[in-house]
Amino acid sequence: MVVLKTTRELAAMRDAGRISARALRLAGEAVEPGVSTAEIDRIVRRYIEGEGATPSFLGYSGFPASACISVNEVVIHGIPHKGQILREGDIVSIDVGALYEGFHGDNAWTFACGDVSKEAQALMDATRESLFEGINAARPGNRVGDIGSAVQRYVEARGYSVVRDFVGHGVGAKLHEEPSVPNYGTPGRGVRLLPGMTLAIEPMINQGVHQVETLADGWSVVTADGKLSAHFEHSIAITPDGPVILTLPD
């Protein structure tokens, strides 16, 4: 069931989104050669808890960390650990959620570690822009398929592929709510978008094939061909005047 949020609930979600966005910004600032992914996770947890919030991912279905940190060919759900040291040229996708006053903020960004290749930068740029193409399509009267189609058209025109096995979602009092929000689709199809809906739109875009595999840790999802992947995400609200991004740091 799709849950429409009240004005009060949207204000609470904006607060949760702000905490999540600030934690993500701090995480991105820590992305440098020689830094471990465990240290970045520590930064995220310390900030969120310092704001009186709870990391959305910590313990979620058994996930052992506060942030998902996915490097290079890891698409999503990478588990931070002390032995994973970032290197020059890595691309680092960080996914952060914060639960505050009963509501979640959920956002992700892919950061360059030092100087990255032109190919890696192009993938990140296209994925980031596809997120905003999807957000722009999230208007009252449109449908979920319009969001996915906007993302898909943008990245496929540039030679990239859309991950099919994992999708965006509604977000609110639960981290994952209805409806599912694929990053592919047909315009005019799917759930109709209404004011009060809150969605996490999150393109996961691969340099090569769209197929993915899950590693033996049960969490880390990697590209089937070992090529790079990028991931960007905002939580948004559908309003009568169009989409409003909830996960902004300021």
Secondary structure, DSSP 8 states (H G I E B T S, - for coil): -B----HHHHHHHHHHHHHHHHHHHHHHHT--TT-BHHHHHHHHHHHHHHTT-EESSTTGGG--SSEEEEETTEEE-----TT-B--TT-EEEEEEEEEETTEEEEEEEEEE-SS--HHHHHHHHHHHHHHHHHHHT--TT-BHHHHHHHHHHHHHTTT-EE-SS--EEE-SSSSSEEEEE-SS--TT-SSB--TT-EEEE--EEESS-S-EEE-TTSS-EEETT---EEE-BEEEEEETTEEEE-----
